[in-house]
Amino acid sequence: MQREGAVVAGHICLDIIPHMRAIDIQTSLRPGALIEIGAAVLSTGGPVSNTGRNLHTLGIKTWLMGKVGDDAFGHIILDLIRAQDPDLTCGMIVVAGEVSSYSLVISPEGMDRAFLHCAGANHTFSADDVDYEILRQARLFHFGYPPVMERMYANDGEQLEIMFRRAKATGVITSLDMAMPDPHGPSGRVDWRVVLTRTLPYVDLFLPSLDELLVMLGRKLPTAQALADVVVSEVAEEMLALGAKIVVLKLGQRGLYLRIGEQSLPDLPDSGWRNRELWAPCFVPEPLVGTTGAGDATIAGFLAGLLRGQTVEEALTSAVAVGACNVEAADALSGVRPWDETQARIAAGWARQPVTIDAPGWVWDESHALWVGPGDAVLRSAR
């Protein structure tokens, strides 16, 4: 049997996103204040939705595996997924007596978003909630947001390690995304370096944001740009040393960074998927409406490119293109376009955000519209 498609598991919630004009959050959200807002968009959120459903939109066969309660929000989540494709709900778990997860997304026009979040049933998700027989049919297993899933980070990530070890044994490519730990909650007291040390040997693709990873490692980003850009490479090398095969760091408006070491994945071409270091600037959204789910959509673009056999350079470009489409809508899904339409937009000369890498050894490659780092053995040798 030929493997195909992706299983996307982990955190899922209902996003409640009211339309908000541009405001100064720090001065407006004061005790007793009344802020008039517009109609709310209801959308599924979290990586099961934002990465999984967007992979489906991009033409990738997708299975979703998440957990909701048997309550009103849980039924809304399942109805929203069914409206896209009823088959997408087949791997979802409904648990009586548990509360479904939801987020109030505070996303004023032209600004990054903030969340008020209830993790709900995500906290009880464990390694046993994954259907490993389905993984044997798929080519890739992607899991997201263990910092907001209590059983995944409890006991130094015991369940996370068990799940990835069992997933890896099925022969799939394994992929892990993170979320920001709550500095005032239990996830903020976890030794995430220990969690990563025990889990990353079973992870092929590690795709956190730089901000999340620095918090987990107990590091701060230097204020000087030159030093900050060096840190990007440093932490990626550290994750490779812990066992990840490919590290992709989401950098917000500064784009997407990729590092691949000596090891690659068994079914990827050796020539292009080893010893790589690239940095992709973002595309310019037309217009910027909201940033909800932008990182998850970017991951969906990268995974879709990988599963479709694109080169590293093409997959990075597809990633930032899907991310830019995402921010053209208030929610995490409706801005993302089908694969062929996204590729046509890239081919038509879609403008990029200007990014300068202020660190030694980086050079601009005009033909791919990417920055090439000192650790890249392919494009540098071709210059």
C-alpha positions as semicolon CSV with decimal commas, in nm:
position;residue;x (nm);y (nm);z (nm)
1;M;0,000;0,000;0,000
2;Q;0,134;0,340;-0,098
3;R;0,130;0,594;0,182
4;E;-0,034;0,931;0,121
5;G;-0,150;1,237;0,307
6;A;-0,114;1,361;0,662
7;V;-0,258;1,297;1,006
8;V;-0,285;1,619;1,209
9;A;-0,341;1,573;1,581
10;G;-0,333;1,773;1,902
11;H;-0,501;2,091;2,015
12;I;-0,836;2,207;1,873
13;C;-1,069;2,482;1,991
14;L;-1,345;2,718;1,887
15;D;-1,216;3,065;1,800
16;I;-1,459;3,350;1,869
17;I;-1,322;3,647;1,674
18;P;-1,512;3,978;1,708
19;H;-1,442;4,241;1,444
20;M;-1,252;4,525;1,610
21;R;-1,137;4,858;1,479
22;A;-0,779;4,965;1,548
23;I;-0,746;5,047;1,918
24;D;-0,475;5,092;2,177
25;I;-0,531;4,776;2,380
26;Q;-0,328;4,890;2,681
27;T;-0,529;5,208;2,727
28;S;-0,868;5,083;2,602
29;L;-0,898;4,765;2,808
30;R;-0,928;4,934;3,144
31;P;-1,173;4,847;3,425
32;G;-1,525;4,965;3,345
33;A;-1,450;5,038;2,978
34;L;-1,705;4,968;2,704
35;I;-1,561;4,903;2,357
36;E;-1,806;4,871;2,070
37;I;-1,718;4,583;1,839
38;G;-1,865;4,428;1,527
39;A;-2,003;4,086;1,438
40;A;-1,806;3,782;1,554
41;V;-1,660;3,515;1,330
42;L;-1,681;3,160;1,465
43;S;-1,400;2,939;1,343
44;T;-1,218;2,630;1,455
45;G;-0,870;2,704;1,589
46;G;-0,557;2,524;1,699
47;P;-0,327;2,317;1,477
48;V;-0,576;2,034;1,416
49;S;-0,791;2,296;1,247
50;N;-0,545;2,559;1,125
51;T;-0,283;2,321;0,989
52;G;-0,507;2,020;0,921
53;R;-0,800;2,191;0,751
54;N;-0,566;2,415;0,553
55;L;-0,374;2,108;0,432
56;H;-0,709;1,977;0,309
57;T;-0,772;2,307;0,127
58;L;-0,427;2,273;-0,031
59;G;-0,527;1,936;-0,176
60;I;-0,359;1,701;0,075
61;K;-0,553;1,397;0,200
62;T;-0,591;1,471;0,570
63;W;-0,708;1,297;0,887
64;L;-0,786;1,508;1,196
65;M;-0,740;1,374;1,551
66;G;-0,851;1,602;1,833
67;K;-1,073;1,589;2,142
68;V;-1,386;1,793;2,222
69;G;-1,656;1,777;2,489
70;D;-2,016;1,678;2,427
71;D;-2,130;2,038;2,472
72;A;-2,249;2,331;2,259
73;F;-1,899;2,448;2,163
74;G;-1,797;2,091;2,078
75;H;-2,094;2,051;1,845
76;I;-2,016;2,384;1,677
77;I;-1,654;2,272;1,623
78;L;-1,767;1,945;1,460
79;D;-2,033;2,120;1,249
80;L;-1,777;2,370;1,118
81;I;-1,544;2,086;1,019
82;R;-1,825;1,887;0,856
83;A;-1,921;2,189;0,648
84;Q;-1,581;2,163;0,479
85;D;-1,579;1,782;0,447
86;P;-1,777;1,536;0,664
87;D;-1,495;1,280;0,642
88;L;-1,261;1,513;0,832
89;T;-1,443;1,445;1,160
90;C;-1,393;1,066;1,150
91;G;-1,088;1,074;1,379
92;M;-1,228;1,326;1,626
93;I;-1,303;1,216;1,984
94;V;-1,615;1,341;2,168
95;V;-1,604;1,299;2,548
96;A;-1,914;1,338;2,764
97;G;-1,861;1,550;3,073
98;E;-1,560;1,742;2,938
99;V;-1,555;2,107;2,834
100;S;-1,464;2,192;2,476
101;S;-1,178;2,432;2,428
102;Y;-1,242;2,788;2,310
103;S;-1,054;3,114;2,259
104;L;-1,164;3,476;2,256
105;V;-0,937;3,625;1,991
106;I;-0,863;3,994;2,044
107;S;-0,743;4,103;1,700
108;P;-0,785;4,477;1,628
109;E;-0,737;4,585;1,266
110;G;-0,372;4,606;1,164
111;M;-0,239;4,457;1,490
112;D;-0,116;4,121;1,611
113;R;-0,369;3,921;1,809
114;A;-0,403;3,825;2,176
115;F;-0,597;3,532;2,320
116;L;-0,818;3,453;2,618
117;H;-0,805;3,075;2,612
118;C;-0,972;2,775;2,780
119;A;-0,785;2,452;2,700
120;G;-1,077;2,225;2,801
121;A;-1,063;1,868;2,670
122;N;-0,720;1,925;2,518
123;H;-0,574;1,885;2,867
124;T;-0,672;1,516;2,877
125;F;-0,541;1,422;2,532
126;S;-0,285;1,141;2,566
127;A;-0,074;0,911;2,350
128;D;-0,361;0,659;2,350
129;D;-0,591;0,907;2,173
130;V;-0,395;0,867;1,848
131;D;-0,513;0,597;1,604
132;Y;-0,178;0,446;1,502
133;E;-0,338;0,219;1,241
134;I;-0,436;0,529;1,045
135;L;-0,076;0,653;1,078
136;R;0,033;0,340;0,889
137;Q;-0,167;0,466;0,589
138;A;-0,035;0,823;0,602
139;R;0,298;0,968;0,496
140;L;0,320;1,232;0,771
141;F;0,207;1,278;1,132
142;H;0,189;1,635;1,259
143;F;0,117;1,721;1,624
144;G;0,068;2,067;1,768
145;Y;0,059;2,269;2,089
146;P;0,173;2,041;2,376
147;P;0,228;2,348;2,605
148;V;-0,152;2,391;2,622
149;M;-0,222;2,018;2,665
150;E;-0,157;1,918;3,026
151;R;-0,107;1,544;2,977
152;M;0,143;1,615;2,703
153;Y;0,376;1,817;2,927
154;A;0,314;1,639;3,260
155;N;0,596;1,425;3,400
156;D;0,855;1,596;3,179
157;G;0,661;1,520;2,861
158;E;0,624;1,147;2,918
159;Q;0,310;1,115;2,702
160;L;0,460;1,332;2,429
161;E;0,765;1,107;2,405
162;I;0,554;0,790;2,408
163;M;0,329;0,923;2,134
164;F;0,616;1,027;1,905
165;R;0,805;0,704;1,966
166;R;0,495;0,503;1,874
167;A;0,425;0,727;1,574
168;K;0,781;0,695;1,446
169;A;0,755;0,316;1,469
170;T;0,470;0,322;1,212
171;G;0,708;0,463;0,948
172;V;0,555;0,809;0,907
173;I;0,746;1,136;0,884
174;T;0,692;1,299;1,226
175;S;0,634;1,670;1,276
176;L;0,597;1,882;1,592
177;D;0,472;2,237;1,645
178;M;0,469;2,425;1,974
179;A;0,276;2,701;2,150
180;M;0,383;2,960;2,404
181;P;0,394;2,821;2,762
182;D;0,193;3,022;3,014
183;P;0,455;3,187;3,239
184;H;0,202;3,206;3,523
185;G;0,059;2,856;3,481
186;P;0,175;2,493;3,508
187;S;0,327;2,486;3,158
188;G;0,552;2,777;3,258
189;R;0,706;2,563;3,533
190;V;0,796;2,275;3,302
191;D;1,161;2,210;3,218
192;W;1,106;2,221;2,843
193;R;1,468;2,142;2,765
194;V;1,411;1,803;2,929
195;V;1,089;1,754;2,730
196;L;1,266;1,838;2,403
197;T;1,565;1,620;2,488
198;R;1,347;1,312;2,531
199;T;1,109;1,386;2,239
200;L;1,316;1,530;1,952
201;P;1,501;1,204;1,874
202;Y;1,164;1,083;1,737
203;V;1,080;1,410;1,556
204;D;1,176;1,464;1,191
205;L;1,035;1,816;1,150
206;F;1,041;2,063;1,440
207;L;0,849;2,382;1,361
208;P;0,812;2,616;1,663
209;S;0,821;2,994;1,659
210;L;1,147;3,152;1,769
211;D;0,970;3,328;2,057
212;E;0,824;3,001;2,187
213;L;1,155;2,819;2,163
214;L;1,351;3,091;2,342
215;V;1,104;3,086;2,633
216;M;1,135;2,707;2,654
217;L;1,514;2,731;2,659
218;G;1,515;3,013;2,913
219;R;1,683;3,252;2,671
220;K;1,609;3,610;2,568
221;L;1,644;3,756;2,221
222;P;1,912;4,027;2,214
223;T;1,791;4,374;2,126
224;A;2,068;4,426;1,870
225;Q;1,951;4,280;1,536
226;A;2,292;4,137;1,446
227;L;2,306;3,940;1,772
228;A;1,940;3,836;1,740
229;D;1,998;3,694;1,391
230;V;2,292;3,489;1,519
231;V;2,068;3,345;1,793
232;V;1,832;3,208;1,528
233;S;2,109;2,987;1,390
234;E;2,233;2,895;1,737
235;V;1,904;2,761;1,868
236;A;1,837;2,573;1,543
237;E;2,174;2,398;1,574
238;E;2,088;2,309;1,932
239;M;1,761;2,146;1,822
240;L;1,944;1,946;1,554
241;A;2,186;1,828;1,823
242;L;1,890;1,710;2,033
243;G;1,772;1,488;1,748
244;A;1,542;1,684;1,513
245;K;1,622;1,627;1,144
246;I;1,477;1,953;1,007
247;V;1,421;2,271;1,210
248;V;1,187;2,542;1,081
249;L;1,152;2,856;1,295
250;K;0,860;3,096;1,249
251;L;0,987;3,453;1,281
252;G;0,667;3,657;1,241
253;Q;0,710;3,950;1,005
254;R;1,076;3,857;0,952
255;G;0,977;3,539;0,771
256;L;1,069;3,173;0,802
257;Y;1,406;3,014;0,882
258;L;1,509;2,657;0,792
259;R;1,807;2,448;0,902
260;I;1,881;2,089;0,796
261;G;2,186;1,906;0,921
262;E;2,372;1,601;0,794
263;Q;2,071;1,376;0,840
264;S;1,764;1,397;0,620
265;L;1,443;1,201;0,580
266;P;1,458;0,861;0,408
267;D;1,220;0,944;0,123
268;L;1,352;1,294;0,042
269;P;1,624;1,362;-0,218
270;D;1,969;1,366;-0,057
271;S;2,092;1,644;-0,285
272;G;1,847;1,911;-0,172
273;W;1,741;1,807;0,177
274;R;2,075;1,790;0,360
275;N;2,303;2,063;0,498
276;R;2,068;2,353;0,427
277;E;2,026;2,696;0,591
278;L;1,773;2,930;0,433
279;W;1,561;3,228;0,535
280;A;1,243;3,315;0,343
281;P;1,096;3,668;0,361
282;C;0,718;3,700;0,386
283;F;0,496;3,793;0,096
284;V;0,303;4,121;0,119
285;P;-0,062;4,052;0,213
286;E;-0,329;4,240;0,019
287;P;-0,449;4,357;0,268
288;L;-0,346;4,256;0,622
289;V;-0,672;4,179;0,807
290;G;-0,572;3,953;1,100
291;T;-0,289;3,725;1,207
292;T;-0,493;3,447;1,371
293;G;-0,350;3,109;1,270
294;A;-0,077;3,255;1,049
295;G;0,194;3,027;1,188
296;D;-0,021;2,716;1,152
297;A;-0,110;2,809;0,794
298;T;0,257;2,866;0,716
299;I;0,332;2,516;0,844
300;A;0,050;2,378;0,626
301;G;0,212;2,540;0,323
302;F;0,552;2,391;0,407
303;L;0,414;2,042;0,473
304;A;0,206;2,053;0,154
305;G;0,516;2,147;-0,045
306;L;0,716;1,864;0,111
307;L;0,440;1,608;0,050
308;R;0,402;1,727;-0,311
309;G;0,773;1,673;-0,379
310;Q;0,882;2,035;-0,396
311;T;1,244;2,134;-0,343
312;V;1,344;2,290;-0,012
313;E;1,342;2,633;-0,175
314;E;0,996;2,580;-0,324
315;A;0,850;2,441;0,000
316;L;0,976;2,743;0,197
317;T;0,826;2,976;-0,063
318;S;0,495;2,790;-0,051
319;A;0,500;2,815;0,330
320;V;0,528;3,194;0,345
321;A;0,279;3,228;0,057
322;V;0,011;3,031;0,243
323;G;0,089;3,229;0,558
324;A;0,039;3,556;0,370
325;C;-0,292;3,435;0,224
326;N;-0,403;3,347;0,576
327;V;-0,361;3,699;0,716
328;E;-0,585;3,841;0,443
329;A;-0,885;3,717;0,647
330;A;-0,987;3,758;1,012
331;D;-1,005;3,386;1,085
332;A;-0,743;3,113;1,041
333;L;-0,900;2,940;0,739
334;S;-1,095;3,148;0,490
335;G;-0,795;3,339;0,354
336;V;-0,609;3,026;0,243
337;R;-0,652;2,946;-0,127
338;P;-0,627;2,614;-0,315
339;W;-0,279;2,494;-0,408
340;D;-0,283;2,583;-0,779
341;E;-0,419;2,930;-0,710
342;T;-0,148;2,992;-0,449
343;Q;0,128;2,875;-0,684
344;A;-0,009;3,095;-0,963
345;R;0,003;3,395;-0,732
346;I;0,370;3,324;-0,656
347;A;0,451;3,280;-1,025
348;A;0,283;3,612;-1,108
349;G;0,554;3,800;-0,916
350;W;0,391;3,850;-0,578
351;A;0,589;4,114;-0,384
352;R;0,796;4,019;-0,079
353;Q;0,847;4,204;0,248
354;P;1,200;4,348;0,267
355;V;1,418;4,163;0,519
356;T;1,787;4,216;0,588
357;I;1,987;3,948;0,772
358;D;2,241;4,126;0,989
359;A;2,467;3,829;1,066
360;P;2,794;3,701;0,916
361;G;2,785;3,478;0,610
362;W;2,432;3,543;0,483
363;V;2,389;3,618;0,110
364;W;2,082;3,700;-0,097
365;D;1,984;3,457;-0,375
366;E;1,781;3,653;-0,629
367;S;1,672;3,352;-0,834
368;H;1,493;3,194;-0,536
369;A;1,415;3,518;-0,346
370;L;1,573;3,364;-0,033
371;W;1,858;3,443;0,203
372;V;2,124;3,171;0,206
373;G;2,307;3,107;0,533
374;P;2,663;2,996;0,603
375;G;2,539;2,645;0,680
376;D;2,392;2,592;0,331
377;A;2,594;2,351;0,116
378;V;2,373;2,362;-0,195
379;L;2,307;2,718;-0,311
380;R;2,641;2,845;-0,179
381;S;2,831;2,588;-0,383
382;A;2,633;2,684;-0,692
383;R;2,728;3,052;-0,670
